[in-house]
Amino acid sequence: MHRAGTAAHHPTAPTHGLIVFAVRRIRADEGLRLRSIRLAALADAPGDATTTLARAEARSEDHWIEAAAANAFGGLQATFFAELADADGVVPDGEPVGLIGAYANETGIVNLVGLWSAPGHRDVGVASALLAAVAEWAVTIGADRLRMWVVERNEFAKAFYVNEGFEPTGATIPYELDPRLKQVAMVRPV
């Protein structure tokens, strides 16, 4: 459980005026929930993803069901939700307020994809908590680094990742949706 405005190693702060949320790995039966939150993320921030809302909407229910099942278990890929919680850490039913995906494809590296915090839940620790959850998972699979590809024009995202301990590597790739732009690699140890 995380209380926005407090560091994980500090004593629990009173919850008055704070947003309390929990981060967890998705469950295998949450394919349609994954679809809902991913579509919300793409609608909210369409210029920084490697797919479009239209492409994601066109994917079948089976795609989302299979994605949730694959991301719920194992060491190759994982997806995490951040959800609002009450002061006791109980998560009522409702849409997640944050999302991140991760996959391991090179020795020691876990790639991050789709980090998103819902409007009204930004700058309160949701994104940092999602990164921490992926880092914990990465350690369990023997990884030693996290990597995020950031669209070069997104100065806010680059500054956020630098603040989270990421450093640019100098590597770039074309941005799939507009190859005139580049994505820059940013890496941090776990």
C-alpha positions, 0 to 999 in steps of 0.5 A: 500500500502506498500513501501519496506524499510519503516515502515507502520507508517512512512511518505511515502518515495520516490519510487526511488529504492523501490519496491511498493506492495499492499496486498489484500484478494483474490477474489472469481473468482481467482481460476485459479490465486490461482492455478498458484501462489500456484504451483509457490510457491511449485516449488520454495520452495518444502521442506517446504510445507505440500503438493507436487507440484505433488499433487497440480498439480493433483487437478482439476480446480474445487478444485481451484475455490472452494478454492478461493471462500471459501477464499475470504469471511467469517471468517473461512479461508482467502488467501491474495496476495501481488501484485506489484503496481506503485508509486500511488498504482495502481496494474497492471495485473500480477502475485502476488509476495506473498501469504499466507493462514490462517484458524481458527480452535481453539478458538482464534487461526488463523493458517498460511499456505503457506507463500511465497514471489517470488524470487526477492521480498524477504527481501523487506517486502512482507512476513511481509506485508502478516502477517500484513494482516492476523493479521488484518483479525484475529482481525476481527474474534475475534482471539487473536493469530497467529500460524505457524508450521515451519519445524524444519530444516528451520532455516531461517524461524524460525529466520524470525518468531522470528523477526516478534514476534513469539515464539516457544511453544514447541509443535511439530508434524511430518512433513507430507512429511517426518515424521522423521522430525518435525514441531515446533509451533510458536505463536504470539499475533495479 
